[in-house]
Amino acid sequence: MEFGKYLAKGIWGLADKALPVVYGVGYVWLVIRVLPEEEFGNFVLVQEVFLVISGLATAFALQPLLKFSSEENARLGGIVSAALVLNAFFIAAASLVVAGCSAPAGKIFNSPSLTPLMLYVPAMLAASFFRNFTLTLLQAQFRVQEVFWTDAVHFVGAPFLVWVMSRLHMFDSALDLVTINLVSLSASSLAGLWFARKLMRIGIRPPMDAVRQMWDYGKYSLGGVVSSLFSTKADSFILAAFTGPVQVAVYSSAKVFVRVYEMAAQVVQMFVLPAASRLSSQGSFASLKAMTEKSILFLTLGLLPVTVVFLAFPEILVRVLYAGKYPEAGPILRIFSFLTFVVPLAAIGSNVLMGLGEARLSFILGMEVLIASLVAFLVCIPPWGAMGAGTGYLVASVVTSVLTVRFLVRHVPLTTAAVVGRTKDIRTFIRNRLRDIH
């Protein structure tokens, strides 16, 4: 496989995954600097619940959709119908659970005002339902431009609406921000339905063999994703349980910068998972090994400037962006700088395993990482608060990368020397592109 083949499409992919950064910048300037700390902390908790459920639904129904619809000779009609049914059932069940748990949530997380906000989570799940579904379909077909525009409606639209509401002096609470997200997510779903209209081949009754296929893959995929979700989201919940929403606000003001790493991981997923699935179905394991090595090296090198900024200038960055608020976020950001050396291994390794159809291995990996993450957070958060949450996050990420590589080498014989040796391929690619320009 030519390295440039996917990197060329990666320009649109990078643009798409830069949208959360745009959202994050707007989030910093228009939300974190404006909302009172308790209101911001409450919104973070609502958003984390929404993101956890969305991530679980993606693993259970949409990851199988991405896997099987990207294979050669895929029966798209049955696959789409089965995924739609499974996704709808999962979202409906999760919404009922959230509604039932809204009252105790306020007590557990030391914030009575959180209870009414939790009732909006089912509405957010409904608003984003077709957005997430169509984005997966478009991604499976490598229609990256349409993915970009669907994402742009939400990631650009939400900050724009916050700006408008602020100018009208109608933005000062977590509920205002939840309402804005409901509007932008709904608009994004409509855009996705338009772009994917020809791919939405939905039957009244999905074929049972397609349902079983999706179920068998999805149940293990779900277990694998539980770990990554809880290792990246449980920190806020455990921190709230021990300290309340104000410390969550402090921690989240630093964690918002982790979106850079999340963006990189999502760019990888857009191409590595379907590419690994296609290459394995073709039996092209040499090409799969080469793609994996190049992706790990390229992503690590691309993230090195992030490490420099986060490690050397965190206090300046926080002071300028937050106008003097949240000075405690600087040291936490310095801890996050070391994620550059673990995110590529975990992101690429996990997506290659899923592309190979190793959902059961991902499930086992997920359970191991989940235990390690919970231990890290429970040990670090009680004595150190927000700083402990940052430390626990880094420890959990290191454990994730180590365990992922341990499973990956069973199928793709990676070595450090082989990965580093791919620098010559990157140099060749750059020289060829420069030659083409001139």
C-alpha positions in Angstrom: 0.0 0.0 0.0 1.2 3.5 -0.8 1.7 5.6 2.2 0.5 8.7 0.3 -2.8 7.1 -0.7 -4.4 7.5 2.7 -2.3 10.5 3.7 -3.7 12.4 0.7 -7.3 11.7 1.9 -6.0 12.5 5.3 -5.9 16.2 4.4 -9.7 16.3 4.6 -9.5 13.9 7.6 -7.2 16.2 9.4 -9.4 19.2 8.6 -12.4 17.2 9.9 -10.6 16.3 13.2 -9.3 19.8 13.5 -13.0 20.8 14.0 -13.0 19.7 17.6 -10.0 22.0 18.1 -12.1 24.9 16.7 -14.9 23.8 19.0 -12.3 23.6 21.9 -11.0 27.1 21.2 -14.5 28.5 21.2 -15.2 26.5 24.3 -12.2 28.1 26.0 -13.0 31.7 25.0 -16.7 31.6 25.1 -17.6 29.1 27.8 -14.8 28.4 30.3 -13.9 32.1 30.7 -17.6 33.1 31.1 -19.5 30.4 33.0 -19.2 30.3 36.8 -17.1 27.4 38.0 -20.0 25.4 39.4 -22.0 25.8 36.2 -19.1 24.8 34.1 -18.4 21.8 36.3 -22.1 20.7 36.0 -22.0 20.9 32.2 -18.8 18.9 32.1 -20.5 16.1 34.1 -23.6 16.1 31.8 -21.4 16.1 28.7 -19.3 13.2 30.1 -22.4 11.1 30.6 -23.6 11.9 27.1 -20.1 11.1 25.6 -19.9 7.8 27.5 -23.2 6.6 26.3 -22.5 7.8 22.7 -19.2 5.9 22.9 -20.7 2.7 24.1 -23.4 2.9 21.4 -20.7 3.4 18.8 -18.8 0.4 20.0 -21.9 -1.8 20.2 -23.6 -0.9 16.9 -21.5 1.6 14.8 -18.1 -0.1 15.1 -19.5 -3.3 13.6 -21.2 -1.1 10.9 -17.8 0.5 10.1 -16.1 -2.9 10.1 -18.5 -4.9 7.9 -19.6 -2.1 5.5 -16.0 -1.3 4.6 -15.3 -4.8 3.5 -15.3 -5.8 -0.2 -18.6 -7.1 -1.5 -20.4 -6.0 1.7 -24.2 -6.4 1.7 -24.9 -2.9 2.7 -28.7 -3.1 3.0 -28.7 -5.8 5.7 -25.8 -4.3 7.6 -27.2 -0.8 7.7 -30.7 -2.1 8.9 -29.2 -4.3 11.6 -26.9 -1.5 12.9 -29.8 1.0 13.0 -32.0 -1.4 15.0 -29.2 -2.2 17.5 -28.2 1.4 17.9 -31.8 2.5 18.5 -32.4 -0.1 21.2 -29.1 0.7 22.9 -29.8 4.5 23.0 -33.4 3.9 24.2 -32.3 1.7 27.0 -29.5 4.0 28.1 -31.9 7.0 28.1 -34.2 5.2 30.5 -31.3 4.4 32.8 -30.1 8.1 32.8 -33.6 9.3 33.5 -34.0 6.9 36.4 -30.5 7.9 37.9 -30.9 11.7 37.6 -32.0 12.2 41.2 -29.2 10.2 42.9 -26.6 11.7 40.5 -26.9 15.1 42.2 -26.2 13.6 45.6 -23.3 11.4 44.4 -21.5 14.2 42.7 -22.1 16.8 45.4 -24.3 19.0 43.2 -28.1 19.3 43.7 -28.4 21.5 40.6 -27.0 18.6 38.5 -30.3 16.5 38.8 -32.5 18.5 36.4 -29.7 18.8 33.9 -29.3 15.1 33.7 -32.8 14.8 32.3 -31.5 16.5 29.1 -29.1 13.7 28.3 -31.7 11.5 26.5 -32.6 14.5 24.4 -29.0 15.0 23.4 -28.7 11.3 22.5 -31.8 11.6 20.3 -30.4 14.8 18.6 -27.1 13.1 17.8 -28.5 9.7 16.8 -28.5 10.1 13.0 -25.4 12.3 13.1 -23.3 9.5 14.6 -24.9 6.8 12.4 -24.4 8.7 9.1 -20.9 9.7 10.0 -20.0 6.0 10.4 -21.5 5.1 7.0 -19.7 8.0 5.2 -16.4 7.0 7.0 -16.7 3.4 5.8 -16.9 4.6 2.2 -14.0 7.0 2.7 -16.3 10.0 1.9 -14.2 12.3 4.0 -15.4 15.6 2.6 -19.0 14.8 3.6 -17.8 13.7 7.0 -16.1 17.1 7.3 -19.2 19.1 6.5 -21.5 17.0 8.7 -19.1 17.6 11.6 -18.7 21.3 10.8 -22.4 21.9 11.4 -22.0 21.0 15.0 -18.4 21.9 15.9 -18.6 25.3 14.2 -22.3 25.9 14.8 -22.3 25.4 18.6 -19.6 28.0 19.3 -21.3 30.4 16.9 -24.6 30.0 18.7 -22.8 30.5 22.1 -21.3 33.8 20.7 -24.8 34.9 19.5 -26.4 34.1 22.8 -23.6 35.9 24.7 -24.1 39.0 22.6 -27.8 38.9 23.5 -26.9 38.5 27.2 -28.7 35.1 27.2 -25.8 32.8 28.1 -24.9 32.3 31.7 -25.7 28.7 32.8 -25.1 25.1 32.0 -28.7 24.7 30.8 -28.0 27.4 28.1 -25.1 25.4 26.8 -27.0 22.2 26.8 -29.8 23.8 24.8 -27.3 25.1 22.2 -25.8 21.7 21.8 -29.2 20.2 21.2 -29.7 22.6 18.3 -26.3 22.0 16.7 -26.4 18.2 17.1 -29.9 18.1 15.5 -28.7 20.3 12.6 -25.7 18.0 12.2 -27.9 14.9 12.1 -30.0 16.5 9.3 -26.8 17.3 7.3 -25.6 13.7 7.7 -28.9 12.3 6.5 -28.6 14.4 3.4 -25.1 13.4 2.6 -25.7 9.7 3.3 -29.1 9.4 1.8 -28.0 7.0 -0.9 -26.3 4.8 1.6 -29.3 4.5 3.9 -30.6 1.3 2.5 -32.9 0.4 5.3 -35.3 -2.6 5.3 -38.4 -2.9 7.5 -37.0 -6.1 9.0 -33.2 -6.5 9.0 -31.9 -10.0 8.0 -31.3 -12.1 11.2 -27.9 -13.3 9.9 -26.8 -9.6 9.7 -28.2 -8.9 13.2 -26.3 -11.9 14.6 -23.1 -10.9 12.8 -23.4 -7.4 14.2 -24.3 -8.7 17.7 -21.4 -11.1 17.9 -18.9 -8.4 16.9 -20.6 -5.6 18.8 -20.7 -7.3 22.2 -17.0 -7.8 22.3 -16.3 -4.4 20.8 -18.4 -2.9 23.5 -16.2 -4.5 26.2 -13.1 -3.2 24.5 -14.4 0.4 24.4 -15.6 0.4 28.0 -12.0 0.6 29.1 -11.0 3.5 27.0 -14.2 5.4 27.9 -13.8 4.9 31.6 -10.1 5.5 31.6 -10.8 8.9 29.9 -14.1 9.8 31.5 -14.2 8.2 35.0 -11.7 10.7 36.2 -14.3 13.5 36.1 -16.9 11.4 37.9 -14.5 10.1 40.6 -13.2 13.6 41.1 -16.7 15.0 41.5 -17.6 12.3 44.0 -14.6 13.2 46.2 -14.4 17.0 45.7 -17.5 18.4 43.8 -18.0 20.3 40.5 -15.6 23.1 41.2 -12.5 20.8 41.2 -14.0 19.2 38.1 -14.0 22.6 36.4 -10.4 23.2 37.3 -9.4 19.7 36.0 -11.5 20.1 32.8 -9.9 23.5 32.1 -6.6 21.6 31.6 -8.1 18.4 30.1 -9.7 20.4 27.3 -6.2 20.6 25.7 -6.3 16.8 25.5 -8.6 17.3 22.5 -5.4 17.6 20.5 -4.6 13.9 21.2 -8.2 12.9 20.8 -8.2 14.6 17.4 -5.1 12.7 16.3 -6.6 9.3 17.5 -9.8 10.0 15.6 -7.9 10.8 12.4 -6.2 7.5 12.8 -9.5 5.7 13.3 -10.9 7.1 10.1 -8.3 5.3 8.0 -6.6 2.6 10.0 -9.6 0.6 11.0 -11.2 0.3 7.5 -7.8 -0.1 5.9 -6.8 -2.9 8.2 -10.2 -4.6 7.6 -9.7 -4.4 3.9 -6.1 -5.5 3.9 -6.8 -8.4 6.2 -9.7 -9.6 4.0 -7.4 -9.5 1.0 -4.6 -11.3 2.9 -2.2 -8.4 2.4 -0.5 -8.8 5.8 2.9 -7.3 4.6 1.0 -4.1 3.6 -0.8 -4.2 6.9 2.5 -4.3 8.8 3.9 -1.5 6.8 0.8 0.7 7.3 0.9 0.1 11.0 4.6 1.0 11.4 4.3 4.1 9.3 1.2 5.3 11.1 2.8 4.9 14.6 5.9 6.8 13.6 4.1 9.5 11.6 1.6 10.2 14.4 4.3 10.3 17.1 6.4 12.8 15.1 3.3 14.9 14.4 2.6 15.2 18.1 6.1 16.2 19.3 5.4 20.0 19.0 2.4 19.5 21.3 4.7 18.0 23.9 7.1 21.0 23.7 4.4 23.5 24.2 2.6 21.7 27.0 5.9 20.9 28.8 7.6 24.2 28.5 4.9 26.8 28.5 1.8 25.5 30.3 1.4 28.4 32.8 1.7 31.0 30.1 -0.8 29.2 27.9 -3.4 28.9 30.7 -2.9 32.5 31.8 -3.4 33.9 28.3 -6.4 31.7 27.4 -8.3 31.9 30.7 -7.5 35.5 31.5 -6.1 34.6 34.9 -8.7 31.9 35.8 -7.8 28.4 36.7 -4.0 28.9 37.4 -4.0 25.3 38.9 -4.4 23.9 35.4 -0.8 24.6 34.4 0.9 21.8 36.2 -1.8 19.4 35.1 -1.1 20.4 31.5 2.6 19.6 32.0 1.6 16.0 33.0 -0.5 15.7 29.9 2.5 16.5 27.7 3.8 13.0 28.0 0.7 11.5 26.3 2.5 12.1 22.9 4.5 8.9 23.5 1.6 6.6 24.4 -1.4 7.8 22.4 -0.1 6.6 18.9 0.5 3.1 20.2 -2.9 2.8 21.8 -4.8 4.5 19.0 -3.3 2.7 16.1 -2.9 -0.7 17.8 -6.5 -0.8 19.0 -7.9 0.1 15.5 -5.7 -2.4 13.8 -7.0 -5.1 16.2 -10.6 -4.1 15.5 -9.9 -4.1 11.7 -8.6 -7.6 12.0 -11.8 -8.7 13.5 -10.3 -9.3 16.9 -13.2 -8.0 18.9 -12.7 -10.7 21.6 -9.1 -9.6 22.2 -10.3 -6.0 22.4 -12.8 -7.0 25.0 -10.1 -8.7 27.1 -7.8 -5.7 26.6 -10.7 -3.4 27.7 -11.3 -5.2 30.9 -7.6 -5.2 31.9 -7.3 -1.5 31.1 -10.5 -0.7 33.0 -9.2 -2.3 36.2 -5.9 -0.5 35.9 -7.6 2.9 35.2 -9.9 2.6 38.2 -7.1 1.7 40.5 -5.0 4.7 39.2 -7.8 7.2 39.7 -8.9 5.9 43.1 -5.3 6.0 44.4 -4.4 9.4 42.9 -7.5 11.5 43.2 -8.4 11.4 47.0 -5.0 12.8 48.2 -4.2 15.1 45.3 -7.6 16.2 43.8 -7.3 17.6 40.2 -3.5 17.0 40.1 -4.2 13.4 41.0 -6.8 13.1 38.3 -4.2 14.2 35.7 -1.6 11.8 37.1 -4.1 8.9 37.0 -5.0 9.8 33.4 -1.4 9.5 32.3 -0.9 6.2 34.2 -4.0 4.8 32.7 -2.9 5.8 29.2 0.5 4.2 29.7 -1.0 0.9 30.8 -3.4 1.1 27.8 -0.6 1.4 25.3 1.5 -1.3 26.9 -1.4 -3.8 26.9 -2.4 -2.9 23.4 1.0 -3.5 21.9 1.2 -6.8 23.8 -1.9 -8.0 22.0 -1.1 -6.4 18.7 2.3 -8.2 18.2 0.5 -11.5 18.2 -0.8 -10.6 14.8 1.5 -7.8 13.5 5.1 -8.5 14.3 6.2 -5.0 15.3 9.6 -4.0 16.6 10.9 -0.6 17.7 13.6 -0.8 15.1 11.1 -1.4 12.3 9.0 1.5 13.3 11.9 3.9 13.6 13.2 2.5 10.2 10.1 3.9 8.5 11.6 7.4 8.7 13.1 6.7 5.3 9.6 6.2 3.9 8.4 9.5 5.3 11.5 11.3 3.9 10.9 9.7 0.5 7.2 10.7 0.6 8.1 14.4 1.5 10.8 14.5 -1.3 8.3 13.2 -3.9 5.6 15.7 -2.8 8.1 18.6 -3.0 9.2 17.4 -6.4 5.6 17.4 -7.5 5.1 20.9 -6.3 8.1 22.2 -8.2 
